[in-house]
Each structure stands twice: as structure tokens, then as C-alpha cells.
């Protein structure tokens, strides 16, 4: 299977920057064992005098996705739990709803090579037949791993601000 790491496209200059998010919602709570400690609907704040670029994927302390991306993910895996976060920009009187997917942490990725030769590899045995998952390491906790079917479905929509990185599928014994 082919997999892609998706996250926020860093070319956008004014995405929402969330204030006090980590103090209120520790990122380790976004897993199947702990998610019940997070309310279903939340308001978080961004403060920017300029209008924000409300992207379809925001890689902040956790990965937040738009309503459109949420519907695509649900179409491929109806067991994913989502927590809603309304991002409110108090300085420009604007806001948008986002959703944090609650996914199990899999230790399934590692970086191979160095410098320009570096690539990300994924252990296909650990992902199983998952369409959507996330890596347990801190380096990738704010991005999602999706298989080719999900990536193609996202690309067919008019989405804004998603960066796709192809993962090399491998099998190894020790990560």
C-alpha cells in the first residue's frame, strides 16, 4: 500500500496560531484511551489583526481538519472520533470550525538517510489496513498518515493548504 503524510502547507503566511491550546488540551489526550477528557465542542482563540488563512489542515499542537476533510476521513473510516474546535479570531471578528481526529498512536515511521538523501519510511505491517492513522512519535503527532485512496479523494476536492509527502513503504523488525 502507498501512504502519504499530510499536514499544513507552510507557504501560507497567516494561518491560525492558537493561544493557550496546550495548557487547556494537552496533545497526549488526543488518543483513544484519553479523549473522553476533552469536551466534544470547544472554542479556541487566535489573535491576528489581518484576516486568517483558514486552511483545510492546521498542524498546530495537534492536527485540526476542516469540515470537508472530516467528511472524507469519515467516508473511509467511520470509527474515527472527532472533537470540534471553533477557532475564533477576536481581533478580526472571524472564525471557523475545525475537528481534531482521535486516532491510535502507531510507532510506524522513521527517517532513513541523511540530508538531501533523507526520506520517510512507513512500516506497512504496523498500519495494517488502516486508511487513516498517526505516528506515535512527537515529530509527526500534528500530521496524519493516509493511504493512497484517501489522498486521491482529498486531491479531487478544492482544498486549501494541505501538504502531501509520499512515504516509502517498508517492513522492518525494530523501529
C-alpha positions in Angstrom: 0.0 0.0 0.0 1.0 3.6 -0.6 0.8 6.1 2.2 1.2 9.9 2.5 1.9 12.2 5.4 -0.4 15.2 5.2 -0.1 18.4 7.1 -0.3 22.1 6.8 1.3 23.8 3.8 3.8 26.2 5.2 3.7 28.5 2.2 0.6 30.3 3.7 1.7 33.3 5.7 -1.2 33.8 8.1 -2.7 30.5 9.3 -4.4 30.5 12.7 -2.0 30.3 15.7 -3.8 29.0 18.7 -3.3 30.6 22.1 -3.3 28.6 25.3 -4.2 25.4 23.4 -1.6 23.2 25.0 -2.5 24.5 28.5 -6.1 23.6 28.0 -5.8 20.5 25.8 -2.6 18.5 26.3 -1.7 16.8 23.0 -1.4 13.4 24.6 -5.2 13.5 25.3 -5.9 13.0 21.6 -5.8 9.2 21.7 -8.5 6.5 22.1 -7.5 6.0 25.8 -7.8 9.6 26.9 -10.1 11.5 24.5 -13.1 11.4 26.9 -11.4 14.0 29.0 -11.9 16.5 26.1 -15.3 18.2 25.7 -17.0 17.5 22.3 -17.3 21.2 21.4 -14.6 23.8 22.3 -13.7 27.4 21.5 -10.1 28.2 21.0 -8.6 31.6 20.2 -6.3 33.1 17.6 -5.4 36.7 17.6 -4.5 38.4 14.3 -5.4 41.8 13.1 -5.1 40.6 9.5 -7.6 38.1 8.1 -6.5 34.5 8.8 -5.9 31.9 6.1 -8.3 29.2 7.3 -6.6 26.2 5.7 -8.2 22.7 5.4 -5.4 21.2 7.6 -3.8 23.0 10.5 -0.7 21.4 12.0 -0.7 23.1 15.4 -0.1 21.3 18.7 -2.5 18.6 17.2 -3.8 18.2 13.7 -7.0 20.0 13.0 -9.0 19.4 9.9 -11.9 21.3 8.2 -15.4 20.0 7.8 -14.7 18.8 4.2 -11.6 16.8 5.2 -13.5 15.4 8.2 -16.2 14.1 5.8 -13.6 12.5 3.6 -11.9 10.8 6.5 -15.3 9.6 7.9 -16.1 8.1 4.5 -13.1 5.8 4.7 -13.2 5.1 8.5 -16.5 5.6 10.3 -14.9 4.7 13.6 -12.8 7.9 13.9 -13.9 10.1 16.8 -13.6 13.9 16.2 -13.5 16.7 18.7 -14.8 20.1 17.4 -12.8 23.2 17.9 -14.2 26.6 16.8 -11.2 28.9 16.1 -12.2 32.4 16.9 -10.1 35.4 15.8 -11.2 38.0 18.3 -9.3 40.9 16.6 -10.7 40.4 13.1 -14.2 39.1 14.1 -13.8 35.9 12.2 -13.9 32.2 12.9 -14.2 28.7 11.5 -15.0 25.2 12.9 -12.2 22.5 12.9 -12.1 19.0 14.0 -9.4 17.0 15.8 -9.3 13.3 14.8 -8.7 10.9 17.7 -6.5 8.2 16.3 -4.4 5.5 17.9 -0.7 6.1 18.0 1.3 3.7 15.9 5.1 3.5 16.0 5.2 3.1 12.3 7.5 5.7 10.8 11.2 6.5 10.7 13.5 8.7 8.8 16.1 7.0 6.6 19.2 8.6 5.2 20.6 12.0 5.9 20.5 15.4 4.4 19.1 15.6 0.9 19.0 11.8 0.7 16.7 11.6 3.7 13.2 10.0 3.2 10.4 9.0 5.5 9.6 5.3 5.6 6.5 3.6 7.0 6.1 0.1 8.3 3.2 -1.2 6.3 2.7 -4.2 8.7 2.0 -1.9 11.6 -0.6 0.2 9.8 -2.5 -2.9 8.8 -5.4 -2.0 6.6 -5.8 1.5 8.1 -6.9 4.2 5.8 -6.0 6.9 8.4 -3.6 6.8 11.3 -0.9 8.8 13.0 2.6 8.1 14.2 3.3 7.8 17.9 6.4 9.9 17.8 6.4 13.6 18.7 7.9 14.7 15.4 4.7 13.7 13.5 1.9 14.0 16.0 0.4 17.0 14.4 0.1 15.4 10.9 -1.9 12.5 9.6 -0.9 9.4 7.7 -3.4 8.5 4.9 -3.3 5.8 2.3 -3.4 6.5 -1.4 -7.2 6.2 -1.7 -7.8 8.9 0.9 -5.1 11.1 -0.6 -6.6 10.9 -4.0 -10.1 11.7 -2.6 -8.7 14.8 -0.9 -6.9 15.9 -4.1 -10.2 15.8 -6.0 -11.7 18.4 -3.8 -10.9 22.1 -3.9 -8.9 22.1 -0.6 -6.6 24.8 0.5 -3.3 24.5 2.4 -2.6 20.7 2.5 1.0 19.5 2.0 1.4 15.9 0.9 4.6 13.9 1.4 4.9 10.4 0.0 6.1 7.7 2.4 8.2 4.8 1.4 6.6 1.5 2.4 9.0 -0.9 4.1 9.0 -3.7 6.6 11.4 -3.8 9.4 11.7 -5.5 12.8 13.0 -2.8 15.1 12.0 0.8 15.0 
